[in-house]
Amino acid sequence: MGDLLDEECDYLFKAVLTGDSGVGKSNLLSRFAKNEFRFDSKPTIGVEFAYRNIKLADKLIKTQIWDTAGQERFRAITSSYYRGALGALLVYDITRVATFDNVKKWLGELRELGNSDMVIILVGNKCDLDQYREVEEEEARGLAELEDLFFMETSAKDNVNVEEAFLEMVRRIHGIASQKTLDFHTNFEKLLAFPNGKEILSIHEVTPTKPNSYCCSF
C-alpha cells in the first residue's frame, strides 16, 4: 500500500466520520485504513484523520477521512472540519438505541455545516452483537429511505461491510465529481459559441497562452 500512497492521485476526497461517542467510528477508520481493530480503543480527542488510496475504474482517488470526536465538549473544535467534506459516514451503535435517536441531530449538523451535495452513508455498527440489538435493521432502513441516505450495517470487529461502506461513499462522491466535471465542460463549450448556436471553438482546442519573449523588445 506504501507505493500506492506515493502515486500521483487524480482526485482528493475529504470525508468525515460522525456520530455519538463510543459507536466505533475510530475502529471503522482503523479497519478501513490499516485493517486493524483495537479492543482497548479510547475516545477520540478532537479530530484525527487517515488516508487510503482507492483505484476506481482508471482513476486513483486519495481519500482523506477525518474521525471526529462524538463528545459534546469537542463540538466547537470539530464543526469546522465538516467544511469541504464531500462525504460522511454517520454511525450509530445497533446495541444502544440512544445513539440511533441522535442520528437526526448529527444529520442536521452535517447538512448545516457540510456541502449541499454531501454523500451521507448511515452506518449501524457492531452488528456482531446482534443478541444485544436495540435498533432493528428495518427501522434504520426506513429512516435512511426517508432522509435519502444509503444504509448499511457493519462490524469493525469482524470486518463486516466496512470496506463496502467506505467504497460506496467514494463511488457516490466520484459520480458527483464526474458529473460536475462534465457539466463544466459542457457549459464552457456553450460559452465559446455564437448567440445563434454556431460553435467557434471546441474546449479541446483551447490551449494556454504563452507570453512572447520578444514582445516589446527593441
Legacy VTK file of the C-alpha trace (Angstrom):
# vtk DataFile Version 3.0
C-alpha trace
ASCII
DATASET POLYDATA
POINTS 218 float
0.000 0.000 0.000
3.011 2.292 0.532
3.722 2.523 -3.204
0.086 3.284 -3.922
0.081 6.151 -1.425
3.067 7.706 -3.197
1.381 7.685 -6.607
0.002 10.902 -8.033
-3.759 10.875 -7.485
-6.487 12.006 -9.868
-8.825 13.109 -7.073
-8.530 14.056 -3.421
-11.743 13.496 -1.455
-12.268 14.611 2.125
-14.805 12.693 4.206
-15.783 12.625 7.859
-16.962 10.077 10.393
-19.605 11.379 12.770
-21.996 10.101 15.414
-22.141 9.643 19.185
-19.089 8.762 21.238
-18.430 5.033 21.559
-20.248 3.883 18.409
-16.996 2.623 16.875
-16.001 5.414 14.471
-12.281 5.117 15.216
-12.292 1.346 14.802
-14.168 1.638 11.497
-11.481 4.018 10.262
-8.673 1.847 11.607
-10.183 -1.228 9.942
-10.567 0.576 6.617
-7.199 2.371 6.585
-4.953 -0.251 8.238
-7.135 -3.369 8.606
-6.727 -3.165 12.381
-9.142 -3.391 15.310
-8.346 -2.282 18.864
-10.287 -3.757 21.777
-8.849 -1.032 24.034
-9.831 1.850 21.746
-10.162 5.113 23.692
-12.407 8.120 22.934
-11.090 10.375 20.198
-9.835 13.730 21.466
-10.728 16.438 18.960
-10.012 15.223 15.424
-7.826 12.545 13.855
-7.537 11.506 10.227
-6.146 8.814 7.949
-5.586 8.346 4.210
-6.486 5.488 1.936
-5.866 5.425 -1.807
-8.500 3.694 -3.905
-8.405 2.639 -7.558
-11.800 3.266 -9.148
-12.062 2.474 -12.860
-8.936 4.120 -14.273
-8.715 6.797 -11.574
-6.639 6.894 -8.387
-8.561 8.551 -5.565
-6.849 9.646 -2.353
-9.474 9.595 0.383
-8.733 11.691 3.465
-11.061 10.592 6.266
-11.465 12.655 9.417
-12.537 10.954 12.630
-14.466 13.497 14.705
-14.993 13.251 18.450
-18.536 12.445 19.481
-18.445 14.200 22.855
-20.380 17.455 23.119
-17.411 19.276 24.679
-15.480 18.957 21.409
-18.244 20.213 19.107
-16.791 23.712 18.751
-13.462 22.213 17.696
-14.741 19.699 15.184
-17.573 21.605 13.496
-15.163 23.461 11.196
-13.860 20.149 9.824
-17.141 19.479 8.045
-16.305 22.273 5.618
-15.020 20.889 2.356
-16.082 17.336 3.201
-17.650 15.584 0.223
-18.851 12.556 2.142
-19.724 11.329 5.619
-20.319 8.087 7.437
-22.973 8.787 10.077
-22.515 5.994 12.614
-24.716 4.641 15.392
-24.417 1.554 17.611
-27.124 -1.062 16.989
-26.936 -2.076 20.680
-27.640 1.444 22.009
-30.906 2.962 20.838
-29.899 6.379 22.207
-27.157 6.606 19.561
-29.753 5.949 16.858
-32.117 8.530 18.352
-29.313 11.092 17.934
-28.860 10.354 14.217
-31.212 13.183 13.235
-29.190 15.623 15.331
-25.970 14.616 13.583
-27.710 14.656 10.208
-28.889 18.213 10.830
-25.348 19.245 11.699
-23.950 17.634 8.557
-26.497 19.363 6.346
-25.988 22.700 8.062
-22.188 22.709 8.018
-21.374 20.442 5.063
-21.725 20.772 1.298
-25.272 20.707 -0.037
-24.481 17.622 -2.152
-22.502 15.762 0.510
-22.815 11.975 0.238
-24.042 10.590 3.570
-23.949 6.880 4.434
-25.922 5.779 7.501
-23.982 3.029 9.280
-25.314 0.748 12.012
-22.113 -0.534 13.611
-21.464 -3.544 15.901
-23.745 -5.962 14.044
-21.596 -8.753 15.532
-23.502 -8.068 18.793
-26.873 -8.941 17.307
-28.017 -10.638 20.533
-27.862 -7.218 22.246
-29.573 -5.344 19.418
-31.793 -2.378 20.363
-32.225 -0.933 16.846
-33.904 -3.103 14.232
-32.431 -3.020 10.745
-35.837 -2.283 9.202
-36.262 0.823 11.382
-32.868 2.196 10.342
-33.517 1.377 6.701
-36.817 3.254 6.906
-35.076 6.351 8.294
-32.430 6.126 5.560
-35.091 5.988 2.845
-36.953 8.916 4.416
-33.783 11.034 4.557
-32.419 9.823 1.181
-29.356 8.139 2.688
-27.564 4.923 1.769
-27.739 2.452 4.684
-25.518 -0.419 5.742
-24.844 -2.386 8.928
-21.191 -3.055 9.755
-18.898 -4.715 12.259
-15.447 -3.202 12.698
-14.564 -6.120 14.991
-15.468 -8.873 12.492
-14.678 -6.728 9.430
-18.228 -6.966 8.031
-19.207 -4.412 5.352
-16.555 -1.910 6.480
-14.806 -1.818 3.112
-18.166 -1.807 1.331
-19.486 1.197 3.305
-16.434 3.361 2.616
-16.211 2.300 -1.031
-19.898 3.038 -1.590
-19.306 6.541 -0.254
-16.275 7.033 -2.518
-18.135 5.698 -5.576
-21.001 8.117 -4.975
-18.647 11.083 -4.428
-16.801 10.166 -7.620
-20.086 10.034 -9.524
-20.992 13.555 -8.389
-17.496 14.888 -9.120
-17.505 13.334 -12.598
-20.902 14.864 -13.372
-19.700 18.293 -12.217
-16.660 17.995 -14.486
-18.895 17.014 -17.409
-21.261 19.919 -16.699
-18.323 22.336 -16.541
-17.006 21.227 -19.919
-20.489 21.398 -21.448
-21.141 24.906 -20.101
-17.682 26.095 -21.137
-18.269 24.891 -24.697
-21.552 26.803 -24.774
-19.712 29.982 -23.792
-17.457 29.550 -26.831
-20.389 29.535 -29.235
-22.046 32.390 -31.166
-25.516 33.502 -29.993
-27.044 31.587 -32.900
-25.535 28.406 -31.508
-22.680 28.016 -34.005
-19.651 26.768 -32.107
-16.427 28.606 -32.889
-14.095 26.599 -30.656
-14.010 23.203 -29.049
-12.729 23.090 -25.480
-10.185 20.520 -26.622
-8.668 23.143 -28.933
-8.145 25.713 -26.192
-4.533 25.915 -25.044
-2.833 28.201 -22.503
-1.452 31.426 -23.990
2.292 31.691 -23.546
3.879 35.165 -23.396
6.032 36.064 -26.399
9.579 36.548 -25.184
10.180 39.128 -27.971
7.156 41.249 -27.111
8.010 44.888 -26.519
11.723 44.297 -27.086
13.631 46.533 -29.497
LINES 1 219
218 0 1 2 3 4 5 6 7 8 9 10 11 12 13 14 15 16 17 18 19 20 21 22 23 24 25 26 27 28 29 30 31 32 33 34 35 36 37 38 39 40 41 42 43 44 45 46 47 48 49 50 51 52 53 54 55 56 57 58 59 60 61 62 63 64 65 66 67 68 69 70 71 72 73 74 75 76 77 78 79 80 81 82 83 84 85 86 87 88 89 90 91 92 93 94 95 96 97 98 99 100 101 102 103 104 105 106 107 108 109 110 111 112 113 114 115 116 117 118 119 120 121 122 123 124 125 126 127 128 129 130 131 132 133 134 135 136 137 138 139 140 141 142 143 144 145 146 147 148 149 150 151 152 153 154 155 156 157 158 159 160 161 162 163 164 165 166 167 168 169 170 171 172 173 174 175 176 177 178 179 180 181 182 183 184 185 186 187 188 189 190 191 192 193 194 195 196 197 198 199 200 201 202 203 204 205 206 207 208 209 210 211 212 213 214 215 216 217
